[in-house]
Amino acid sequence: MAEGNGNVGSPLKAKDFKTDQEVRWCPGCGDYAILAALQSFMPELGVPKEKIVFISGIGCAARFPYYMETYGIHSIHGRAPAIATGLSTSRPDLSVWVVTGDGDALSIGGNHLIHALRRNVNLKILLFNNQIYGLTKGQYSPTSPLGKRTKSTPMGSLDWPFNPLSLAIGAEASFVARSIDTDRAHLTEVLRAAANHRGSAFVEIFQNCNIYNDGAFDFVRDDKTNRIYLEHGKPIRFGEDGEKGVRQHADGSVEVVEVTDESELVVHDAGHAEPSLAFALSRLTRDTSGATPIGVFRDVRRGVYDELMGEQIELAQQKQPGELAALLHGGGTWTI
Amino acid sequence: MTIEALKEIDGITKREAERAKNMFALGLMSWLFGRPTEGTIAFLRSKFAKRPEIAEANVKAFNTGYAFGETTESFSVQYEVKPAALRPGVYRNITGNTALAYGLIAASVKSGLPLFLGAYPITPASSILEELARHKSFGVRTFQAEDEIAAVGAALGASFGGSLGVTTSSGPGIVLKQETIGLAVTLELPLVIVDIQRAGPSTGMPTKPEQADLLNVLYGRNSESPIPVIAASTPSDCFEAAIEAARIAIKYRTPVFLLSDAYLANGSEPWLLPDSDAIPPIEPNFTRGNGGDFEPYLRDEATLARPWAIPGTVGLEHRVGGLEKEDVTGNVSYDPDNHDRMVRLRAQKVAGIAQDIPELAVDDPDAADTLVVSWGGTYPAVAAGVRRVRAKRKKVAHAHLRHLNPFPRNTGEVMRGYEKILVPEINLGQLVKLLRAEFLVDATGFNLVRGIPFRASEVEQAIDAMVDA
């Protein structure tokens, strides 16, 4: 493998991650804010940029790699997690990031997403959710709400939408989080937690498409009192002065309540072995409670696919390194 | 008879005794063909070493069958097969899929590139995945993917990272992979795609061979998507063919199709083992940069291959993708003339491989007027058919194509040198279509699509008909 000792000397800055390519999203697109947040976070990653790879599929978000001064592949629709799986498992020394959207990850690429998550491949998957197909100019997506009127659903969508976090938790993702395009500080914090996680990290980012689905997340983007900030080990409170909180029922489901007694509130435990609380929290949406959690829902350690594969190879090679002549002559030979 | 013979052996049930009847039959056959018995007996004793009574029963059944042949008077003849005239050397038995897996390992060893196989189980290709999974000691990574698409995607991702990316499948899986293979064509990264052809369309007859994927692998992707194609001709040839596929993939930075079929995959033959030291090295030639700003599509003048810059190489950070790229820089470009140039460059690169492969050899001892052209797994049957025709003092020439794209550089010349051309294929005439289109020759197909290999006699009759016409 190639040497990876670059960037000794002056530390990297955000501008080191900018390319000479003109950024071509619509003016006002939420993607700009995410790009800026990521470029300024990257130096903190502490990984030389030649060891970072961004892989995307197809969609507006998928142009991302062109704007990151790292290695990158702008691949095909939905397949980024599969391509990234091959890269990450064969090159565990790299920091591999997948940038995807709601159509890319949850519709055409749904299978690859859930399997990457269950295997716990060492990938950081950023899903820009804008609840619409932007690049193809405004058809409904698998996260569009029921009844949504779009160009392809003039009488309203009949499709029950996916909840990306519920799906990821159901696929037993070891790290699941959510943030918002315009909340730079929070997004950076979530990216940091994702980067520090060993294994698959799944991050949903609410991203406004101001052209085809403007205002889809205004209830939390504009109104911060509806953001339920999740902090590990703390009772879940939110609102202007923390006057609201989240309480857990005996059946495991959760609801938003006015706080009278803090001891009634559920204490967030992102590291719980069981995903039940994380799943219950993912069910708090605009529809169910008018508010929705952001932050790290789940962050647990389990075997990382890339590392496990590397260990098997190491074990086999320790036993007996492969030798071509011996391989060919195995299995019974005779001489004429 | 078997049960009767095994009555005296302790510790076996009647059912177990009955199951030894195949050994009775093998004993009888061994007598009929005058085969030595020691090897079989030693095999049985080692196979059932843990159950001596079962070993004993099988050996006894085998010996009884042999004795039955000797004493019964039901047979009026006994045959003796003389040893085949094989070149001296060390041999082993090998199936096509095992040879193919070994060839991939050899290519990995000879190139120094770690082997990464992405595969989804499918008949008749699965045994390559199973074989390679056993060879982690060579640093082989096998990834059983969630589907065919992920299998090729992961292989391509591994290639981007500097591995020898390989995916194996059969027709129904190949069609699912074609979108990603198109990406590999435009990314210009090494990738070996193995298609163990089986009878189709759709699920077809999964365990039966066919040669009907040729046009699909050549043309089954959107737009102009040129790709080299190599076909193995015998089980042991799968070894060489796999190395050749990897060599071309690595040298030309291109996906390469390697075609085999269900018959080659599971068929076995004695294999004269190659000297592993004599297999030439494959130079991956990772780039260290091409001066100034890195230009990922600045091509090698001789091969037209682009530089392969793998992550981890300082200063060569670059982005590639499925969008059309500007010549040299690799930046996204919608420029009309650039697109035309890139389409032609990709085609020229693949066409140029013709200068790097052997000329088409013609077996023509008698200056015949008729040429038989075959490809892939029909080689043994077609060669036997040709021999049979010649044994009748008729003249016929035979050429077998290993490279289906590009064709060897003298193919047109060879074709135009004969009055009549017969192309036997287990499809409705795919190579014959290519030869007619490419070289304007009046080639005729001989086609049977039954999911079984040709018989030498069938090829013989077809050649006779053409030679005599």
Interface residues (C-beta under 8 A of the other chain):
Chain A: M1 A2 E3 G4 N5 G6 N7 T19 Q21 P48 K49 E50 K51 I52 V53 F54 I55 I58 P65 Y66 M68 E69 T70 Y71 G72 I73 H74 S75 I76 R79 A82 I83 A84 T85 G86 L87 S88 T89 S90 R91 D93 L94 N111 H112 H115 M309 Q312 I313 L315 A316 Q317 K319 Q320 P321 G322 L324 A325 L327 L328 H329 G330 G331 G332 T333 W334 T335 I336
Chain B: L86 R87 P88 G89 V90 Y91 R92 N93 Y102 I105 A106 V109 P114 F116 G118 H135 K136 S137 F138 G139 V140 R141 F143 A145 E146 D147 I149 A150 G153 A154 A155 L156 G157 A158 S159 F160 G161 G162 S163 G165 E179 T180 L183 L187 L273 P274 S276 D277 F286 I310 P311 G312 T313 V314 G315 L316 E317 H318 R319 V320 G321 G322 L323 N331 V332
